[in-house]
Structures are given as structure tokens and as C-alpha cells.
Amino acid sequence: MGLFICYEKCSTCKKAQKFLDDNNISYEIRAIKEQNPTIDELKQWHKKSSLPLKRFFNTSGQLYRGMELSKKLPDMSEEDQFEILASDGMLVKRPLFINDDTVLVGFKEAEWSEKLK
């Protein structure tokens, strides 16, 4: 069973959920806006994913752009970046799918197929 973290108004999240349903992949759903990831969760997922921390930021989001994070992130410590990510779920790239051995950030069907089937 995986954890599927999404934003209900996001078309990419809807595509990812359809992919999970179509492929009979069981998951628990969590709304990112109502229950944003904690610093500890983000640290665990970041470590497990082997992705750069920047990949966890929703760089196309209004909040990210409004806070001018593209200019600020390069000078921020990793700890500060985790704090900002945990402060508002809308800053986190979505959808996320987490299970025992996989962390997927953003929906790319080919990647999800490879990792989840």
C-alpha cells in the first residue's frame, strides 16, 4: 500500500490517480493542501528518493514564484529549504507517491510504470 499525496484541483494529480486505479495499485490518499508533509517526512522521502531537494519544490506554483524562491534557494541551507517546504503544501511538487521502496515526485507515466509495476 502506498501513500498518494495530491491536490484535488490538479489535472496532473488526477492523471496519476487514474494511472494508480487503472493498474490496481493500492494507496491511501492525502490532500496536500489540508495536510502538508512534515519536515521529518520530507527528509525521509528526500533520502529514499536520491533526488536533488529542488525536485521537491513546485517551481511552477504561484506561491513559489511569489516568494521568489528561485532566487533564494541557492543561498539557503538544506534545513531552511525543508522548513519552507513543510510550511505550505502548495510549495511541494505533486503528486507524490511513496511506498516501502519508492518515492515518486511529479507524474511521469513511464517512470511510474517502471517503478510500480
C-alpha positions in Angstrom: 0.0 0.0 0.0 1.3 3.4 -1.0 0.7 6.9 0.1 -0.6 9.1 -2.7 -0.3 12.8 -1.9 -2.2 15.2 -4.2 -4.1 18.4 -4.7 -7.7 17.7 -5.9 -7.8 20.5 -8.4 -4.5 19.5 -10.1 -5.1 17.8 -13.5 -1.7 16.0 -13.3 -2.7 14.6 -9.9 -6.0 13.3 -11.5 -4.0 11.6 -14.2 -1.7 10.0 -11.7 -4.7 8.8 -9.6 -6.3 7.3 -12.7 -3.0 5.5 -13.5 -2.9 4.0 -10.0 -6.5 2.9 -10.2 -6.2 1.5 -13.8 -3.2 -0.5 -12.6 -4.8 -1.8 -9.4 -2.1 -0.1 -7.2 -3.5 0.3 -3.7 -2.9 3.6 -2.0 -4.0 5.8 0.8 -4.9 9.3 -0.4 -3.8 12.5 1.4 -4.7 16.1 0.4 -1.5 18.1 0.3 -3.3 21.4 1.0 -5.0 20.2 4.1 -2.1 18.1 5.5 1.2 19.2 4.2 4.2 17.0 4.6 6.2 17.4 7.8 10.0 18.2 7.9 10.7 14.6 9.0 8.6 13.1 6.2 10.3 15.3 3.6 13.7 14.4 4.9 12.9 10.6 4.8 11.4 10.9 1.3 14.3 13.0 0.0 16.8 10.5 1.3 14.9 7.5 -0.1 14.4 9.2 -3.5 18.1 10.1 -4.1 16.6 13.2 -5.9 18.0 16.7 -5.5 16.0 18.6 -2.9 15.0 21.2 -5.6 12.9 18.4 -7.3 10.5 18.5 -4.3 9.6 22.2 -4.9 6.6 23.1 -7.0 8.6 25.5 -9.1 5.6 26.3 -11.4 3.4 27.2 -8.5 2.2 30.7 -7.7 3.4 30.6 -4.1 6.9 29.5 -5.2 7.1 32.4 -7.8 5.5 34.9 -5.4 8.1 34.1 -2.7 10.8 34.4 -5.4 12.3 31.1 -4.2 14.2 30.5 -7.4 16.5 33.4 -6.3 16.6 32.4 -2.7 17.1 28.6 -2.7 20.7 28.6 -3.9 21.8 30.5 -0.8 19.6 28.6 1.7 20.7 25.8 3.8 19.1 22.4 3.3 17.5 22.7 6.7 15.9 26.0 5.7 14.7 24.5 2.5 13.0 21.7 4.4 11.4 24.2 6.7 9.9 26.2 3.8 8.7 23.0 2.1 6.9 21.9 5.3 5.4 25.3 5.8 2.8 25.0 3.0 1.8 22.0 0.9 1.4 24.2 -2.1 5.2 24.6 -2.3 5.7 20.8 -2.7 5.8 19.2 -6.1 2.8 17.0 -6.6 1.7 14.3 -6.9 3.8 12.3 -4.6 3.7 8.5 -4.3 5.5 6.8 -1.5 5.7 3.1 -0.7 8.3 0.9 1.1 11.0 1.3 -1.5 9.9 4.1 -3.9 9.4 7.8 -3.8 7.9 9.4 -7.0 7.8 13.1 -7.3 5.6 14.6 -10.1 3.8 12.3 -12.5 5.6 10.9 -15.5 3.7 7.8 -16.6 6.7 6.0 -18.0 8.6 6.4 -14.7 5.6 5.4 -12.6 5.1 2.3 -14.8 8.7 1.3 -14.5 8.8 1.7 -10.7 5.4 0.5 -9.7 4.6 -2.5 -12.0 
